[in-house]
């Protein structure tokens, strides 16, 4: 298992990213739920999960939209 932190480049939201290399995932994309920016595209080789840990500031969100 690999853990890392990811910050959305558009709105500043923070996420914890967990990757399970021992389990296959599903191909697709993960988009920031706040501003819809694509944070990662998955090929399905590993299971990947994201969890929102830091809400973007109101000003940052306004500037991103």
N, C-alpha and C positions, 0 to 999 in steps of 0.2 A: 504494500500500500504506500502510495506517495501522497503527501499533503503539501499544499502550497496556497498562497494568498494571491488573489487577482483583483485588480482595480480597473473599473470601466474607464476607458480613456475619454468618454464623452461626458458622463455625469458624476464620476467620482465615487460611485457605489463600490463597496468592498465585498469580496466573496471569499469563502474558504472553498478550495477545490480539492476533491479527493479522487484519486485514481486507483482502481483495483486492477492490477496487472494479471491477476489470476482468474479473472472473470471477463467474458466477452460482453460488450455493450451493444448499443444500437447506433447505426450511422445517423447523423443529423447535425444540428447546430444547437448551441446554447446562446440565447439572447438575454441581454440585461432586461429584467422585468420592469425597470424604471423607464429606460429610454429606447429599448429595442435594438441597441447596438449588438452586433454579433461578437461574442467574446471568444468562441471556439467552434470549430467544425470538427465533428467526430468521424472517424473511419470505422468504428465499431470493434476495433481490436481489443479495447479495454473498457471496463465500466467506469464512467466518470460522473461525479455528482457535484453540484454547486449549491452553496448555502449563503444567502445574504447575511453579512455580518456587520456592515456599516452602511447606514442609510445615506444617500447623497444629501448635501445641503440644499435648501430651497433655492438659493441663488445659483448654485452650480446647475441644478436641474432646469431652472428658467433659462440660463444661458445655453444649455444643450438643446433645448427645444426651439 
